[in-house]
Amino acid sequence: MLQLTCEELTKAGFGLPEVLLLDTPTNSSALTLILAVWYHRSTPGGTCFIYLRDASETQAWCAGVAVECSLAAQEDGDDAAWWLLRRSTFPDRFDQLAAFTGESRELVLAKCHAGIVRTKEAWDSAPTASTAEREAFYGTTDAYLYELIVYEDPIPVQQPAAEAQLRQFELAHGSGGLVLRSAQYGPIAAYDISEVMRAFLRFRVARYYPHLADRIQVLDEWASLPLESFDLVHAYHVLEHMDDPQDVLRRLAGLLKVGGHVHVIAPFDAVGPEYPEHNPNLAHLTVPDLFEAAGLEQVNTYPVGVWQAYVGVRR
């Protein structure tokens, strides 16, 4: 077992199977940071022993990243204790992306941490003046793959219930996290303009989630989908990139059965240097207005990070 201080852990290499931390950060942000450092550098199934006076924050963090947290040792009359953290043996999203690209976990994480900055650099270096050029950029860049996978929630690996038959479609599925989770509720068709995204989702299903293969259909186009055939449609962070989001939303509404729901996140007003890929000509639009024009009734809203999701129903 490798015994390290927090500072030594931040400088350690990747592929750590067992770590014992010799000190513990005293504030919550520093603790969260060092836990993330351990997680990123550990192997599947890797462990970390950490001494904690209050384990509640660590337990909450572990639940969010699918890490097992258990009491290892505690002295009588002492609130503090040693806790054992254990990563799942199942390859996580970064391992899966590394297997897809052939890169090391370290390089994948470096690109993921660059995130939106790397995407903006890719956009700024590409010709994007025309619709065709923008579609070519979205269709071939791998920048979004590294940016979006960071935001994925843990994906269930259990077999979904046979009676779960909600028919779903996702437009712009990205790295595929929502598709993989939604398959627990029923069959889902998904399309992304990015060839890289489609290839990665197919790779993930075949290698890591074969029990979902009969529920997930990754499409090369979505224009031929049958009308009035879906119970639920997702369109997260896609309409603000388009030339005519109203037409796209009308098409999505047409895919819904009567009583079917569409979930949309589209921050049209997020424009400027921070969001160069967002169409600035759409800054005046709002999702509720688009719902009304598409014949959808808004029935709910809910926060997703800093964004707002809107739910519309077809009557």
Order of alpha helices (4+ residues) and beta strands (2+ residues): beta-alpha-beta-alpha-beta-alpha-beta-beta-alpha-alpha-alpha-alpha-beta-alpha-beta-alpha-beta-beta-alpha-beta-alpha-beta-beta
